[in-house]
Amino acid sequence: NHVGNWDVTLENKKTVASGPLLGTAGQPRRIEGMLNIEPSDAGKPLEIRTNYLAQGDLQLISSSLQKMP
């Protein structure tokens, strides 16, 4: 079931990735992906956000970013 959405924004304006958050019946699941940031956007504030639809339970256990060469 759909419990929310996630997105990644630059400067809280430009959405660079987004998707649904689906219920997992209490079992931890991973969301993984790659983001390509244009050179002109380098150094701008990046925000990972969740939007909870108040249906069921939403828990964010951890998040991480890795710069790829």
PyMOL Python script that loads the backbone (N, CA, C, O; Angstrom):
from pymol import cmd

cmd.read_pdbstr("""\
ATOM      1  N   ASN A   1       0.827  -1.189   0.000  1.00  0.00           N
ATOM      2  CA  ASN A   1       0.000   0.000   0.000  1.00  0.00           C
ATOM      3  C   ASN A   1       0.867   1.246   0.000  1.00  0.00           C
ATOM      4  O   ASN A   1       1.975   1.242   0.537  1.00  0.00           O
ATOM      5  N   HIS A   2       0.369   2.294  -0.593  1.00  0.00           N
ATOM      6  CA  HIS A   2       1.087   3.556  -0.759  1.00  0.00           C
ATOM      7  C   HIS A   2       0.961   4.364   0.528  1.00  0.00           C
ATOM      8  O   HIS A   2      -0.141   4.779   0.886  1.00  0.00           O
ATOM      9  N   VAL A   3       2.084   4.598   1.239  1.00  0.00           N
ATOM     10  CA  VAL A   3       2.040   5.334   2.507  1.00  0.00           C
ATOM     11  C   VAL A   3       2.652   6.729   2.416  1.00  0.00           C
ATOM     12  O   VAL A   3       2.552   7.513   3.360  1.00  0.00           O
ATOM     13  N   GLY A   4       3.280   7.040   1.292  1.00  0.00           N
ATOM     14  CA  GLY A   4       3.893   8.354   1.152  1.00  0.00           C
ATOM     15  C   GLY A   4       4.703   8.447  -0.128  1.00  0.00           C
ATOM     16  O   GLY A   4       4.625   7.591  -1.009  1.00  0.00           O
ATOM     17  N   ASN A   5       5.478   9.511  -0.199  1.00  0.00           N
ATOM     18  CA  ASN A   5       6.346   9.761  -1.352  1.00  0.00           C
ATOM     19  C   ASN A   5       7.686  10.281  -0.864  1.00  0.00           C
ATOM     20  O   ASN A   5       7.799  10.781   0.255  1.00  0.00           O
ATOM     21  N   TRP A   6       8.692  10.162  -1.703  1.00  0.00           N
ATOM     22  CA  TRP A   6      10.002  10.725  -1.401  1.00  0.00           C
ATOM     23  C   TRP A   6      10.421  11.578  -2.586  1.00  0.00           C
ATOM     24  O   TRP A   6       9.969  11.365  -3.711  1.00  0.00           O
ATOM     25  N   ASP A   7      11.292  12.546  -2.322  1.00  0.00           N
ATOM     26  CA  ASP A   7      11.911  13.285  -3.414  1.00  0.00           C
ATOM     27  C   ASP A   7      13.244  13.854  -2.953  1.00  0.00           C
ATOM     28  O   ASP A   7      13.539  13.931  -1.761  1.00  0.00           O
ATOM     29  N   VAL A   8      14.028  14.246  -3.930  1.00  0.00           N
ATOM     30  CA  VAL A   8      15.320  14.890  -3.696  1.00  0.00           C
ATOM     31  C   VAL A   8      15.274  16.204  -4.462  1.00  0.00           C
ATOM     32  O   VAL A   8      14.976  16.230  -5.656  1.00  0.00           O
ATOM     33  N   THR A   9      15.572  17.291  -3.763  1.00  0.00           N
ATOM     34  CA  THR A   9      15.526  18.598  -4.400  1.00  0.00           C
ATOM     35  C   THR A   9      16.860  19.324  -4.245  1.00  0.00           C
ATOM     36  O   THR A   9      17.637  19.047  -3.331  1.00  0.00           O
ATOM     37  N   LEU A  10      17.098  20.241  -5.143  1.00  0.00           N
ATOM     38  CA  LEU A  10      18.226  21.163  -5.052  1.00  0.00           C
ATOM     39  C   LEU A  10      17.669  22.532  -4.716  1.00  0.00           C
ATOM     40  O   LEU A  10      16.740  23.012  -5.366  1.00  0.00           O
ATOM     41  N   GLU A  11      18.236  23.153  -3.709  1.00  0.00           N
ATOM     42  CA  GLU A  11      17.814  24.483  -3.233  1.00  0.00           C
ATOM     43  C   GLU A  11      16.320  24.523  -2.938  1.00  0.00           C
ATOM     44  O   GLU A  11      15.701  25.583  -3.032  1.00  0.00           O
ATOM     45  N   ASN A  12      15.729  23.376  -2.582  1.00  0.00           N
ATOM     46  CA  ASN A  12      14.306  23.264  -2.252  1.00  0.00           C
ATOM     47  C   ASN A  12      13.421  23.753  -3.394  1.00  0.00           C
ATOM     48  O   ASN A  12      12.291  24.183  -3.161  1.00  0.00           O
ATOM     49  N   LYS A  13      13.930  23.691  -4.638  1.00  0.00           N
ATOM     50  CA  LYS A  13      13.178  24.152  -5.807  1.00  0.00           C
ATOM     51  C   LYS A  13      13.139  23.098  -6.902  1.00  0.00           C
ATOM     52  O   LYS A  13      12.066  22.721  -7.372  1.00  0.00           O
ATOM     53  N   LYS A  14      14.298  22.630  -7.302  1.00  0.00           N
ATOM     54  CA  LYS A  14      14.427  21.748  -8.455  1.00  0.00           C
ATOM     55  C   LYS A  14      14.425  20.285  -8.010  1.00  0.00           C
ATOM     56  O   LYS A  14      15.347  19.846  -7.322  1.00  0.00           O
ATOM     57  N   THR A  15      13.387  19.523  -8.400  1.00  0.00           N
ATOM     58  CA  THR A  15      13.313  18.110  -8.056  1.00  0.00           C
ATOM     59  C   THR A  15      14.189  17.319  -9.014  1.00  0.00           C
ATOM     60  O   THR A  15      14.018  17.401 -10.231  1.00  0.00           O
ATOM     61  N   VAL A  16      15.135  16.546  -8.462  1.00  0.00           N
ATOM     62  CA  VAL A  16      16.036  15.753  -9.300  1.00  0.00           C
ATOM     63  C   VAL A  16      15.688  14.270  -9.288  1.00  0.00           C
ATOM     64  O   VAL A  16      16.175  13.522 -10.135  1.00  0.00           O
ATOM     65  N   ALA A  17      14.851  13.827  -8.343  1.00  0.00           N
ATOM     66  CA  ALA A  17      14.391  12.431  -8.289  1.00  0.00           C
ATOM     67  C   ALA A  17      13.192  12.366  -7.365  1.00  0.00           C
ATOM     68  O   ALA A  17      13.067  13.174  -6.445  1.00  0.00           O
ATOM     69  N   SER A  18      12.297  11.394  -7.609  1.00  0.00           N
ATOM     70  CA  SER A  18      11.132  11.229  -6.738  1.00  0.00           C
ATOM     71  C   SER A  18      10.541   9.838  -6.943  1.00  0.00           C
ATOM     72  O   SER A  18      10.833   9.159  -7.928  1.00  0.00           O
ATOM     73  N   GLY A  19       9.703   9.432  -5.991  1.00  0.00           N
ATOM     74  CA  GLY A  19       9.048   8.143  -6.117  1.00  0.00           C
ATOM     75  C   GLY A  19       8.114   7.877  -4.956  1.00  0.00           C
ATOM     76  O   GLY A  19       8.046   8.665  -4.012  1.00  0.00           O
ATOM     77  N   PRO A  20       7.383   6.752  -5.022  1.00  0.00           N
ATOM     78  CA  PRO A  20       6.441   6.410  -3.954  1.00  0.00           C
ATOM     79  C   PRO A  20       7.137   5.696  -2.799  1.00  0.00           C
ATOM     80  O   PRO A  20       8.185   5.079  -2.985  1.00  0.00           O
ATOM     81  N   LEU A  21       6.554   5.782  -1.615  1.00  0.00           N
ATOM     82  CA  LEU A  21       6.942   4.975  -0.465  1.00  0.00           C
ATOM     83  C   LEU A  21       5.823   3.960  -0.260  1.00  0.00           C
ATOM     84  O   LEU A  21       4.666   4.332  -0.061  1.00  0.00           O
ATOM     85  N   LEU A  22       6.174   2.681  -0.308  1.00  0.00           N
ATOM     86  CA  LEU A  22       5.184   1.620  -0.189  1.00  0.00           C
ATOM     87  C   LEU A  22       5.306   0.930   1.156  1.00  0.00           C
ATOM     88  O   LEU A  22       6.409   0.777   1.680  1.00  0.00           O
ATOM     89  N   GLY A  23       4.181   0.513   1.720  1.00  0.00           N
ATOM     90  CA  GLY A  23       4.179  -0.192   2.994  1.00  0.00           C
ATOM     91  C   GLY A  23       4.933  -1.510   2.897  1.00  0.00           C
ATOM     92  O   GLY A  23       4.948  -2.149   1.845  1.00  0.00           O
ATOM     93  N   THR A  24       5.561  -1.916   4.004  1.00  0.00           N
ATOM     94  CA  THR A  24       6.360  -3.148   4.022  1.00  0.00           C
ATOM     95  C   THR A  24       5.959  -4.075   5.154  1.00  0.00           C
ATOM     96  O   THR A  24       6.678  -5.031   5.445  1.00  0.00           O
ATOM     97  N   ALA A  25       4.824  -3.815   5.802  1.00  0.00           N
ATOM     98  CA  ALA A  25       4.339  -4.649   6.912  1.00  0.00           C
ATOM     99  C   ALA A  25       5.391  -4.801   8.007  1.00  0.00           C
ATOM    100  O   ALA A  25       5.563  -5.887   8.559  1.00  0.00           O
ATOM    101  N   GLY A  26       6.094  -3.715   8.321  1.00  0.00           N
ATOM    102  CA  GLY A  26       7.061  -3.712   9.412  1.00  0.00           C
ATOM    103  C   GLY A  26       8.437  -4.247   9.070  1.00  0.00           C
ATOM    104  O   GLY A  26       9.309  -4.276   9.938  1.00  0.00           O
ATOM    105  N   GLN A  27       8.662  -4.668   7.840  1.00  0.00           N
ATOM    106  CA  GLN A  27       9.965  -5.195   7.429  1.00  0.00           C
ATOM    107  C   GLN A  27      10.784  -4.088   6.772  1.00  0.00           C
ATOM    108  O   GLN A  27      10.301  -3.452   5.835  1.00  0.00           O
ATOM    109  N   PRO A  28      12.011  -3.837   7.235  1.00  0.00           N
ATOM    110  CA  PRO A  28      12.841  -2.798   6.611  1.00  0.00           C
ATOM    111  C   PRO A  28      13.095  -3.102   5.132  1.00  0.00           C
ATOM    112  O   PRO A  28      13.325  -4.253   4.759  1.00  0.00           O
ATOM    113  N   ARG A  29      13.051  -2.070   4.302  1.00  0.00           N
ATOM    114  CA  ARG A  29      13.339  -2.169   2.873  1.00  0.00           C
ATOM    115  C   ARG A  29      14.250  -1.020   2.483  1.00  0.00           C
ATOM    116  O   ARG A  29      14.310   0.002   3.168  1.00  0.00           O
ATOM    117  N   ARG A  30      14.958  -1.197   1.378  1.00  0.00           N
ATOM    118  CA  ARG A  30      15.879  -0.179   0.879  1.00  0.00           C
ATOM    119  C   ARG A  30      15.291   0.519  -0.331  1.00  0.00           C
ATOM    120  O   ARG A  30      14.565  -0.080  -1.124  1.00  0.00           O
ATOM    121  N   ILE A  31      15.611   1.779  -0.458  1.00  0.00           N
ATOM    122  CA  ILE A  31      15.379   2.529  -1.685  1.00  0.00           C
ATOM    123  C   ILE A  31      16.755   3.000  -2.134  1.00  0.00           C
ATOM    124  O   ILE A  31      17.438   3.719  -1.406  1.00  0.00           O
ATOM    125  N   GLU A  32      17.154   2.600  -3.315  1.00  0.00           N
ATOM    126  CA  GLU A  32      18.465   2.983  -3.842  1.00  0.00           C
ATOM    127  C   GLU A  32      18.304   3.613  -5.205  1.00  0.00           C
ATOM    128  O   GLU A  32      17.353   3.318  -5.929  1.00  0.00           O
ATOM    129  N   GLY A  33      19.222   4.468  -5.546  1.00  0.00           N
ATOM    130  CA  GLY A  33      19.200   5.075  -6.870  1.00  0.00           C
ATOM    131  C   GLY A  33      20.413   5.946  -7.076  1.00  0.00           C
ATOM    132  O   GLY A  33      21.186   6.195  -6.152  1.00  0.00           O
ATOM    133  N   MET A  34      20.568   6.402  -8.296  1.00  0.00           N
ATOM    134  CA  MET A  34      21.661   7.310  -8.643  1.00  0.00           C
ATOM    135  C   MET A  34      21.074   8.651  -9.034  1.00  0.00           C
ATOM    136  O   MET A  34      20.044   8.723  -9.703  1.00  0.00           O
ATOM    137  N   LEU A  35      21.736   9.703  -8.610  1.00  0.00           N
ATOM    138  CA  LEU A  35      21.361  11.063  -8.981  1.00  0.00           C
ATOM    139  C   LEU A  35      22.476  11.654  -9.815  1.00  0.00           C
ATOM    140  O   LEU A  35      23.650  11.534  -9.464  1.00  0.00           O
ATOM    141  N   ASN A  36      22.126  12.277 -10.895  1.00  0.00           N
ATOM    142  CA  ASN A  36      23.106  13.011 -11.687  1.00  0.00           C
ATOM    143  C   ASN A  36      22.869  14.494 -11.478  1.00  0.00           C
ATOM    144  O   ASN A  36      21.802  15.017 -11.799  1.00  0.00           O
ATOM    145  N   ILE A  37      23.863  15.157 -10.942  1.00  0.00           N
ATOM    146  CA  ILE A  37      23.779  16.590 -10.682  1.00  0.00           C
ATOM    147  C   ILE A  37      24.598  17.307 -11.752  1.00  0.00           C
ATOM    148  O   ILE A  37      25.770  16.994 -11.962  1.00  0.00           O
ATOM    149  N   GLU A  38      23.984  18.252 -12.411  1.00  0.00           N
ATOM    150  CA  GLU A  38      24.676  19.023 -13.447  1.00  0.00           C
ATOM    151  C   GLU A  38      25.801  19.849 -12.823  1.00  0.00           C
ATOM    152  O   GLU A  38      25.673  20.304 -11.687  1.00  0.00           O
ATOM    153  N   PRO A  39      26.899  20.047 -13.553  1.00  0.00           N
ATOM    154  CA  PRO A  39      27.995  20.864 -13.014  1.00  0.00           C
ATOM    155  C   PRO A  39      27.531  22.237 -12.538  1.00  0.00           C
ATOM    156  O   PRO A  39      28.070  22.768 -11.567  1.00  0.00           O
ATOM    157  N   SER A  40      26.546  22.813 -13.205  1.00  0.00           N
ATOM    158  CA  SER A  40      26.050  24.139 -12.797  1.00  0.00           C
ATOM    159  C   SER A  40      25.310  24.090 -11.451  1.00  0.00           C
ATOM    160  O   SER A  40      25.108  25.129 -10.823  1.00  0.00           O
ATOM    161  N   ASP A  41      24.904  22.891 -11.006  1.00  0.00           N
ATOM    162  CA  ASP A  41      24.213  22.735  -9.730  1.00  0.00           C
ATOM    163  C   ASP A  41      25.136  22.283  -8.599  1.00  0.00           C
ATOM    164  O   ASP A  41      24.696  22.152  -7.457  1.00  0.00           O
ATOM    165  N   ALA A  42      26.398  22.046  -8.905  1.00  0.00           N
ATOM    166  CA  ALA A  42      27.352  21.590  -7.886  1.00  0.00           C
ATOM    167  C   ALA A  42      27.433  22.610  -6.755  1.00  0.00           C
ATOM    168  O   ALA A  42      27.512  23.814  -6.996  1.00  0.00           O
ATOM    169  N   GLY A  43      27.413  22.121  -5.532  1.00  0.00           N
ATOM    170  CA  GLY A  43      27.534  22.979  -4.359  1.00  0.00           C
ATOM    171  C   GLY A  43      26.224  23.554  -3.857  1.00  0.00           C
ATOM    172  O   GLY A  43      26.199  24.209  -2.815  1.00  0.00           O
ATOM    173  N   LYS A  44      25.125  23.322  -4.581  1.00  0.00           N
ATOM    174  CA  LYS A  44      23.829  23.821  -4.123  1.00  0.00           C
ATOM    175  C   LYS A  44      23.293  22.899  -3.031  1.00  0.00           C
ATOM    176  O   LYS A  44      23.590  21.705  -3.036  1.00  0.00           O
ATOM    177  N   PRO A  45      22.505  23.435  -2.092  1.00  0.00           N
ATOM    178  CA  PRO A  45      21.924  22.594  -1.040  1.00  0.00           C
ATOM    179  C   PRO A  45      21.052  21.487  -1.626  1.00  0.00           C
ATOM    180  O   PRO A  45      20.217  21.737  -2.494  1.00  0.00           O
ATOM    181  N   LEU A  46      21.255  20.261  -1.144  1.00  0.00           N
ATOM    182  CA  LEU A  46      20.500  19.090  -1.577  1.00  0.00           C
ATOM    183  C   LEU A  46      19.670  18.599  -0.405  1.00  0.00           C
ATOM    184  O   LEU A  46      20.175  18.499   0.713  1.00  0.00           O
ATOM    185  N   GLU A  47      18.401  18.291  -0.648  1.00  0.00           N
ATOM    186  CA  GLU A  47      17.509  17.861   0.419  1.00  0.00           C
ATOM    187  C   GLU A  47      16.807  16.572   0.004  1.00  0.00           C
ATOM    188  O   GLU A  47      16.283  16.472  -1.105  1.00  0.00           O
ATOM    189  N   ILE A  48      16.801  15.570   0.915  1.00  0.00           N
ATOM    190  CA  ILE A  48      16.056  14.330   0.736  1.00  0.00           C
ATOM    191  C   ILE A  48      14.819  14.454   1.611  1.00  0.00           C
ATOM    192  O   ILE A  48      14.930  14.645   2.822  1.00  0.00           O
ATOM    193  N   ARG A  49      13.624  14.345   0.996  1.00  0.00           N
ATOM    194  CA  ARG A  49      12.400  14.601   1.739  1.00  0.00           C
ATOM    195  C   ARG A  49      11.437  13.408   1.652  1.00  0.00           C
ATOM    196  O   ARG A  49      11.431  12.670   0.667  1.00  0.00           O
ATOM    197  N   THR A  50      10.631  13.238   2.699  1.00  0.00           N
ATOM    198  CA  THR A  50       9.538  12.274   2.678  1.00  0.00           C
ATOM    199  C   THR A  50       8.238  13.016   2.933  1.00  0.00           C
ATOM    200  O   THR A  50       8.209  14.015   3.651  1.00  0.00           O
ATOM    201  N   ASN A  51       7.166  12.519   2.339  1.00  0.00           N
ATOM    202  CA  ASN A  51       5.836  13.078   2.524  1.00  0.00           C
ATOM    203  C   ASN A  51       4.940  11.921   2.941  1.00  0.00           C
ATOM    204  O   ASN A  51       4.647  11.038   2.135  1.00  0.00           O
ATOM    205  N   TYR A  52       4.507  11.925   4.194  1.00  0.00           N
ATOM    206  CA  TYR A  52       3.713  10.845   4.779  1.00  0.00           C
ATOM    207  C   TYR A  52       2.227  11.105   4.558  1.00  0.00           C
ATOM    208  O   TYR A  52       1.744  12.201   4.844  1.00  0.00           O
ATOM    209  N   LEU A  53       1.491  10.105   4.050  1.00  0.00           N
ATOM    210  CA  LEU A  53       0.070  10.254   3.747  1.00  0.00           C
ATOM    211  C   LEU A  53      -0.839   9.893   4.915  1.00  0.00           C
ATOM    212  O   LEU A  53      -2.055   9.821   4.739  1.00  0.00           O
ATOM    213  N   ALA A  54      -0.278   9.663   6.111  1.00  0.00           N
ATOM    214  CA  ALA A  54      -1.033   9.342   7.326  1.00  0.00           C
ATOM    215  C   ALA A  54      -1.881   8.085   7.159  1.00  0.00           C
ATOM    216  O   ALA A  54      -3.008   8.004   7.648  1.00  0.00           O
ATOM    217  N   GLN A  55      -1.313   7.111   6.460  1.00  0.00           N
ATOM    218  CA  GLN A  55      -1.954   5.802   6.305  1.00  0.00           C
ATOM    219  C   GLN A  55      -0.948   4.751   6.741  1.00  0.00           C
ATOM    220  O   GLN A  55       0.038   4.515   6.042  1.00  0.00           O
ATOM    221  N   GLY A  56      -1.180   4.117   7.884  1.00  0.00           N
ATOM    222  CA  GLY A  56      -0.223   3.145   8.396  1.00  0.00           C
ATOM    223  C   GLY A  56       0.877   3.831   9.173  1.00  0.00           C
ATOM    224  O   GLY A  56       0.642   4.841   9.836  1.00  0.00           O
ATOM    225  N   ASP A  57       2.081   3.283   9.094  1.00  0.00           N
ATOM    226  CA  ASP A  57       3.223   3.738   9.868  1.00  0.00           C
ATOM    227  C   ASP A  57       4.378   4.009   8.916  1.00  0.00           C
ATOM    228  O   ASP A  57       4.641   3.205   8.022  1.00  0.00           O
ATOM    229  N   LEU A  58       5.067   5.120   9.092  1.00  0.00           N
ATOM    230  CA  LEU A  58       6.230   5.444   8.261  1.00  0.00           C
ATOM    231  C   LEU A  58       7.429   5.653   9.166  1.00  0.00           C
ATOM    232  O   LEU A  58       7.388   6.487  10.070  1.00  0.00           O
ATOM    233  N   GLN A  59       8.504   4.897   8.931  1.00  0.00           N
ATOM    234  CA  GLN A  59       9.741   5.039   9.690  1.00  0.00           C
ATOM    235  C   GLN A  59      10.900   5.141   8.711  1.00  0.00           C
ATOM    236  O   GLN A  59      11.024   4.312   7.809  1.00  0.00           O
ATOM    237  N   LEU A  60      11.743   6.143   8.878  1.00  0.00           N
ATOM    238  CA  LEU A  60      12.977   6.284   8.127  1.00  0.00           C
ATOM    239  C   LEU A  60      14.095   5.874   9.072  1.00  0.00           C
ATOM    240  O   LEU A  60      14.338   6.547  10.073  1.00  0.00           O
ATOM    241  N   ILE A  61      14.772   4.784   8.764  1.00  0.00           N
ATOM    242  CA  ILE A  61      15.785   4.254   9.657  1.00  0.00           C
ATOM    243  C   ILE A  61      17.125   4.934   9.440  1.00  0.00           C
ATOM    244  O   ILE A  61      17.808   5.264  10.410  1.00  0.00           O
ATOM    245  N   SER A  62      17.518   5.151   8.191  1.00  0.00           N
ATOM    246  CA  SER A  62      18.774   5.835   7.917  1.00  0.00           C
ATOM    247  C   SER A  62      18.790   6.304   6.475  1.00  0.00           C
ATOM    248  O   SER A  62      17.975   5.881   5.656  1.00  0.00           O
ATOM    249  N   SER A  63      19.731   7.185   6.182  1.00  0.00           N
ATOM    250  CA  SER A  63      19.951   7.637   4.805  1.00  0.00           C
ATOM    251  C   SER A  63      21.432   7.883   4.617  1.00  0.00           C
ATOM    252  O   SER A  63      22.150   8.170   5.575  1.00  0.00           O
ATOM    253  N   SER A  64      21.891   7.770   3.378  1.00  0.00           N
ATOM    254  CA  SER A  64      23.289   8.056   3.088  1.00  0.00           C
ATOM    255  C   SER A  64      23.443   8.468   1.638  1.00  0.00           C
ATOM    256  O   SER A  64      22.639   8.096   0.784  1.00  0.00           O
ATOM    257  N   LEU A  65      24.472   9.228   1.374  1.00  0.00           N
ATOM    258  CA  LEU A  65      24.837   9.653   0.024  1.00  0.00           C
ATOM    259  C   LEU A  65      26.300   9.324  -0.192  1.00  0.00           C
ATOM    260  O   LEU A  65      27.124   9.466   0.712  1.00  0.00           O
ATOM    261  N   GLN A  66      26.612   8.886  -1.393  1.00  0.00           N
ATOM    262  CA  GLN A  66      28.004   8.614  -1.743  1.00  0.00           C
ATOM    263  C   GLN A  66      28.305   9.295  -3.069  1.00  0.00           C
ATOM    264  O   GLN A  66      27.557   9.146  -4.035  1.00  0.00           O
ATOM    265  N   LYS A  67      29.394  10.038  -3.110  1.00  0.00           N
ATOM    266  CA  LYS A  67      29.819  10.665  -4.357  1.00  0.00           C
ATOM    267  C   LYS A  67      30.551   9.616  -5.189  1.00  0.00           C
ATOM    268  O   LYS A  67      31.487   8.969  -4.720  1.00  0.00           O
ATOM    269  N   MET A  68      30.109   9.467  -6.411  1.00  0.00           N
ATOM    270  CA  MET A  68      30.731   8.493  -7.314  1.00  0.00           C
ATOM    271  C   MET A  68      31.808   9.205  -8.128  1.00  0.00           C
ATOM    272  O   MET A  68      31.658  10.374  -8.483  1.00  0.00           O
ATOM    273  N   PRO A  69      32.873   8.506  -8.415  1.00  0.00           N
ATOM    274  CA  PRO A  69      33.952   9.147  -9.204  1.00  0.00           C
ATOM    275  C   PRO A  69      33.520   9.497 -10.616  1.00  0.00           C
ATOM    276  O   PRO A  69      34.313  10.036 -11.388  1.00  0.00           O
TER     277      PRO A  69
END
""", "prot")
cmd.dss("prot")
cmd.show_as("cartoon", "prot")
cmd.util.cbc("prot")
cmd.orient("prot")
